[in-house]
Amino acid sequence: MEKKDGIKIVTIGGGSSYTPELIEGFIKRIKELPVREIWLVDIEEGKEKLEIVGNLAKRMVEKAGIDCKVYLTLDRREAIKDADFVTTQFRVGLLDARIKDERIPFENGLLGQETNGAGGMFKAFRTIPVILDIVKDIKELAPNAWLINFTNPAGIVTEAVLNYGNFEKVVGLCNIPVHTQMDCASLYEKDISEFKFQFAGLNHFVWYKVWDKKGNELTADLWDKRQDKENLGVKNIVSINYDYDQIKNLGMLPCDYHRYYYLQDEMLKEGLKSYRENGTRGEIVKKVEAELFELYKDVNLKEKPKQLEKRGGAYYSDAACELISAIYNDKGIIMAVNTRNKGAITDLPYNSAVEISSYITASGPKPITFGKFPNAGQRGYIQLMKAMEELTVEAAVTGNYYTALQAFTTNPLVPGTTIGRKVLNELLDAHEKYLPQFKDYYENREKYQNGGK
């Protein structure tokens, strides 16, 4: 992209507890990424948090002594105008919506999880209309800007922006590949730069291989080293061991989220136990966030607190800063991102969004050709998951009840139409405020709840 003396970055969802990590990432890269304006944007319901975290951001920038101004606003269009990069990290309905996404499936004996299963689809239903509105604003007010999305479910959101927003300058980012690489480096007691990784799949459904700098494949050896290591992985996924031989047979290693699929019975049992004893993960996160924001209020705090790492998404913000710098500086480094497939994974449609190792250039990600998955089980599973994603996006855009039901019954974590329809209806009822596209359902609720009769 065209170099400037100073660049403008907009963060939508600026009142997020993750924002200090984002600010820290920009500060430490200021020599290569001349950020002169950071606009933190939120909505009226998030105003208090925006002011708290925004004031901390200002203190961090002041302490760093860099030439950068931090602006706080509820006016998204004002912020986006002439931006160079727009980052998105918002949650429609706030944490209370997440709690419903998790609680309602659990109450019906299904997995209650933020980005997988029924809850993940509903997060997409609420998020996609908003992200498409943001894309319209970018096209009008900052047509040269890049959209860097970390809002979950990141892959489904990227799919929507590419194929319904008709916007190519979007990159979806997830912290799971970041954690995966950090875990590998820690097991070998080496720096991440000593390894080469190849990721291929979908967001939260990605597999990988790894080599050392001499080109020796370490995938099988790493699998041995990972066994019984409960301290590995992200904080929000319980570390139950995979079936050793099943994964060995794949020839690629799964991400943490594959546990919800390969270990469905065990993860559901553990999830239900935790829900009954501790409530939903969303309720736990709400308490963590409350503690973080109390820390953020301290006028003497001028750096990212260590406690932020308790959140499941730790480190994604720093990865986002590196991604932005790589685009701005045409670095050509390799990162695992969500981008258009373009034939890199031959088992998936050309135009679909995939999560894949890519060279990051000034013109965006260049996916590294992967080809076909080595195992028919992977191919079948990922094609099913991509079909579910496509149906989820279509339902989010159209508000068609039966498309949503098809998405539910295609999802491996929803066992059949009868329970799928029940949970779909209960989640629609719970989230009515945030789902205006499902107007026909709300106006004819009885018909849909009686099976269309």
Stockholm file with secondary structure:
# STOCKHOLM 1.0

chainA/1-453         MEKKDGIKIVTIGGGSSYTPELIEGFIKRIKELPVREIWLVDIEEGKEKLEIVGNLAKRMVEKAGIDCKVYLTLDRREAIKDADFVTTQFRVGLLDARIKDERIPFENGLLGQETNGAGGMFKAFRTIPVILDIVKDIKELAPNAWLINFTNPAGIVTEAVLNYGNFEKVVGLCNIPVHTQMDCASLYEKDISEFKFQFAGLNHFVWYKVWDKKGNELTADLWDKRQDKENLGVKNIVSINYDYDQIKNLGMLPCDYHRYYYLQDEMLKEGLKSYRENGTRGEIVKKVEAELFELYKDVNLKEKPKQLEKRGGAYYSDAACELISAIYNDKGIIMAVNTRNKGAITDLPYNSAVEISSYITASGPKPITFGKFPNAGQRGYIQLMKAMEELTVEAAVTGNYYTALQAFTTNPLVPGTTIGRKVLNELLDAHEKYLPQFKDYYENREKYQNGGK
#=GR chainA/1-453 SS CCCCSSEEEEEETTTSTTHHHHHHHHHHTTTTSCEEEEEEECCGGGHHHHHHHHHHHHHHHHHHTCSCEEEEESCHHHHHTTCSEEEECCCTTHHHHHHHHHHHHHHTTSCCCSSSHHHHHHHHHHHHHHHHHHHHHHHHHCTTCEEEECCSSHHHHHHHHHHTSCCCSEEECCSHHHHHHHHHHHHHTSCGGGEEEEEEEETTEEEEEEEETTSCBCHHHHHHHHTTCTTCSCTTSCCCCCCHHHHHHHSSEECGGGHHHHTHHHHHHHHHHHHHHHCCHHHHHHHHHHHHHHHHTCTTCCSCCGGGGGSTTTTHHHHHHHHHHHHHTTCCEEEEEEEECTTSBTTSCTTSEEEEEEEEETTEEEECCCBSCSSHHHHHHHHHHHHHHHHHHHHHHHCCHHHHHHHHHHSTTSCCHHHHHHHHHHHHHHTGGGCGGGHHHHHTHHHHHTTTC
#=GC SS_cons         CCCCSSEEEEEETTTSTTHHHHHHHHHHTTTTSCEEEEEEECCGGGHHHHHHHHHHHHHHHHHHTCSCEEEEESCHHHHHTTCSEEEECCCTTHHHHHHHHHHHHHHTTSCCCSSSHHHHHHHHHHHHHHHHHHHHHHHHHCTTCEEEECCSSHHHHHHHHHHTSCCCSEEECCSHHHHHHHHHHHHHTSCGGGEEEEEEEETTEEEEEEEETTSCBCHHHHHHHHTTCTTCSCTTSCCCCCCHHHHHHHSSEECGGGHHHHTHHHHHHHHHHHHHHHCCHHHHHHHHHHHHHHHHTCTTCCSCCGGGGGSTTTTHHHHHHHHHHHHHTTCCEEEEEEEECTTSBTTSCTTSEEEEEEEEETTEEEECCCBSCSSHHHHHHHHHHHHHHHHHHHHHHHCCHHHHHHHHHHSTTSCCHHHHHHHHHHHHHHTGGGCGGGHHHHHTHHHHHTTTC
//
